[in-house]
Amino acid sequence: MESLAAVFRFGSGELALAAAGGSGRAEVRLAVDYEGDEIKVGFNPAFVLDALKVVDSERIRFGTNGANSAAKISDESGFIYVIMPVLVE
């Protein structure tokens, strides 16, 4: 069974990324430039990977207005990818 959602939890200076599937579950924490209230939003992991496969930069910008809003992934070259969230509990 594939993961239904990759859950992004943005907090002060950190991104916790978690996913679960038939093979198990994983979570990774990354330092990011983020300030503000904690945001938890889920995305179809296949769509996130589709964007990351074509990004030609070591740094990306990930923008969202919250759990029910589309997110924009962009890089320094002008690449823009819009992704819709999935419901997570």
N, C-alpha and C positions, 0 to 999 in steps of 0.2 A: 504494500500500500504506500503510495506517495504521500508526502507531506501536504496537508491542505493549506497551510499558511506558514510563511516565515514571519515571525513576530519580531518587530522592531520596537524596542523600548528606549526612547531617548530620554536621558536625564542630564543633569549638569555635568558637562564634559565627558559623557560616556554614552555609548550605544551598546545595549545588550541585545544580541540577535539570537533567537531561539527557533528551533524547528524540530518536529517529531514525525516519524514515519514508521513503516513496517520494519525497518532495520534498526530502530532505536531513536534516541533523541540527542540533540546536541545544543550547546549554548556557548557563545563566545562573547567576550566583552572587548570593546575597542575604545580607545581615546578618540574623541571627536570634538570639533569646535561647536559646542551647543550650549546655549544658555536659555533658561526659561523653565516653564512648568514641564513636568514629565508628560511625555506623549507615548501611548502604546498604540501601534497600528500594525495590521497584518496584510501581507501581500501573497499572491500566488508565487511560490518560489521560482517556477519556470519563467515567469515574466520578469522577475528581478534578474535572473541569470541571462535572459535574452539581452537586457540592457547592458549588463556588465561585460558581456562577450565582445561588444563592439566599441566600448569606451577606449579611447586612445590617450589615456592620461593616468597618472598615478593617484591623482586626487579627483574626487567627484563632489558635486554639491547635491544634496538630497533635501528637497523642500516640500513641506506639507503643512496644512493648517489644522490637522487633527485626524483622529481615527476614521472619520467618515468622508474625508476629502481626498481628492486625487493627489498624487505626489509627482514631483518633477525631478528627474535625475538629469544632471547636466555636467559638462566638463569644460575645461578651458578652451577647447577647440571649437566650441559652438554646438556640440552634440546636445540634443534635448530629447528626452524620452518621458512620456507621461504614462503613469500606471495607476490603476484603480485599486482601492483597498478591498480586502475581504473581511467579513465579520469575524472578530475574535472575542473570546470571553475573558 
